[in-house]
Each structure stands twice: as structure tokens, then as C-alpha cells.
Amino acid sequence: MTGPRAATVVAVATAVIGSLLLSAPPVRESGPPAVTVAQPAAPSPPPPPVVLTPEEVEARVIPAIVTLVADSGLVETAGTGIVLTPDGVVLTNHHVIDGALDISAVSLGNGAEYVADVLGYDSSRDIAVLRLQGAGDLPSATLAKDTTAGIGDPVTAVGNAEGGGVPVAARGFVTDLEQTITARSSTDGSRNRLNGLIQVDAAVRPGDSGGPLVDAGAAVIGVNTAGNADSDPSKPAPAQPRSYAVPIDTAMTVVDQVRAGRTSATVHIGDTPLLGISVTDDDRGAEVLWVSIGTPADEAGIEIGDVVTDFDGTAVRSSADLSELMIARHPGDAVAVRWFDESGQQRTATIVLEKGPPR
């Protein structure tokens, strides 16, 4: 995880409200009657911001979150979700559900357990959108209307710390903005570079991922994503905790796109297609590092060491090219794949993609 990259300066403007007294016009002995024009009243000053006690903040936030458990078949990953709608649309981190075959959620508002479906995600921004099957009348989170965080603002991170299934609050302050980090997954060690993040000094722990970062009025300003607090609760927190959250306006851009069903270069909608290979960069295209047994790629004859050069009519020049092309596909799609085998012979096959875990 890298250090802070940049800080921004936040300006605060104060509105000045004045008033004007109008005198009646002088009375004239002849001519048309004078007309008095009423002036609009000066606007009332805005109400002061709601400032709650820490306990009041937590009491408002906790009912609108869910604890999550994502089961990949080999490992279970604990995380947190933010309830956006009463019918169970939930916002979380992509890395919480990455590779999951099954996802379960427990509402801290009503105590009920739900099966969660993945509506879509953007791994480049570490955001995923879920829907809870059969959910209704769930308490939903309040999102900040003014999403501009300021350095020094008090904040609270709430989540399923250490996967204990109970809400834990971590209080702190905004310490920097527009940060870029390389986050490492505590589950599989994979890394993801994220930017534009809010930095806080609250001790966010594994399991808090996907939970809300809220302001002093209990409104969500970010999605807790990474932190340097030790995963062992028996160890003391770092002298200077550093945790990071995706700004809520960034997250909601992904949510709105997913709910509108608009696929893009980074946003995938619906079930994830499975080809069945892991690849790396090669001068000719995407070199196959691994082929999963029984997958469409395995049945088509693709083997370790082969190099994929064309995917459904589009040239593949790198592993990133292949990943991007897969984002727009869905289970059941038939795609033409061209590759070179280890002997240098070019081969082609039409492959029907299967349903796989989110990636």
C-alpha cells in the first residue's frame, strides 16, 4: 500500500443575507395612482447541520447494513454491505464477492438472512451491486447530499469487523483526499490499484470492507475499502491508522450504471461468463498459465503455454485485452477463439461460455 499522493483544499463559503426597507411613495394630487411593488422576502438561512453523538450515529447507521459471507468453495470471505433500497439493493466492495459461488447476507435491521445475487460490478473501482432475494421493507442508508469531504471532518466506519457478524464502529477523522493506493486482498493476496480515495485515521479491519463511512450526521460519504489495522484483534492498532474509502458519488456512478444495465469497458452486468483459463502477457497475445479441468477452454483443447490471439473477431494483444472482452460477455454466449499452441500451430474453436463466479 502506497502513501498519500495528493491533498486537496476545500473552501467554505458563508452566505450573507441582507434586508431592504421600502418607504411608501409620496401622495400626488393628480395623475394615476401610484403602484407599490412588493419585494420578495430575503431567503431564510439554511438550518444548521445535524450533529449527532457517536452513539446516535451508530444507532442510525447499523440497521441499514448487512453482514456478508461469500463462499468460493475453498474459503469464505466476510464483508459488509450498505442497503440502498427497501427491496434489497446492496452496495459493497468487489473484492468481498470476488470468486464467490454463494453469497449470504444478514440484515442488521431485521435479523433476517438472505441469499444475495450479483447484479453487476466494476473491479477497477472495487464496487459491486447485489440484490437480496425476497427482501422487503428494509431500512436503507442515508447518502450524503454534499459528498465533498473536508480534511478534519469527523467520520465513523461501521462494519462486520473480523467477520464476527456483529457491527463494530471505528471513529476518526478525514486526513487526506484524492489518494491512490495499491490494495492487497487479505484472502488471496491479489492486488488492485485504486485512486480518488478518502483517507481516514479510523482503524478499519478485515470484514469492514463494503461498509459505510459516515459523517457526523450519519450520512454515507464513502465505502470502506482498505486499511492497515492488523487482522488480529488482540494486537494493538497502529499508532497512526490509515484507512481508505471509495467516495459515495464514485460508488453510486457504478450502482446507477449497473441498475440501468449499461455494460462498459470496466462494468459487468449480470452473471459472470467462464472461459476457464488464467493468462499473462505475451508478445503475441495472452499466454495461458492455467486451464481449469472441465471448463469450456479445456473442452476446446486449449492447454497451458498456448497463446490466445483473437477473441470473437477482435485481436488479443495482452491479458488485459482478453479480460476487457470478457466483461461484455455472458454465460451462454458462443465466441470464436483463435490461439497458437506450443508447436506454433494456429487453432480455432467456437466456445460456449458457462456461468462462473464474479471476477
Secondary structure, DSSP 8 states (H G I E B T S, - for coil): ----------------------------SSSS---------------------HHHHHHHHGGGEEEEEEE-SS-EEEEEEEE-STT-EEEE-HHHHTT-SEEEEEETTT--EEEEEEEEEETTTTEEEEEETT--S-----B-SS----TT-EEEEEE-GGG-SS-EEEEEEEEEEEEEEEEE-TTT--EEEEEEEEEE-S---TT-TT-EEE-TTS-EEEEEEEE-S-S-TTS---SS--EEEEEHHHHHHHHHHHHHT---SSEEESSEEE--EEEEEETTEEEEEEE-TTSHHHHHT--TT-EEEEETTEE--SHHHHHHHHHT--TT-EEEEEEE-TTS-EEEEEEE-EEE---
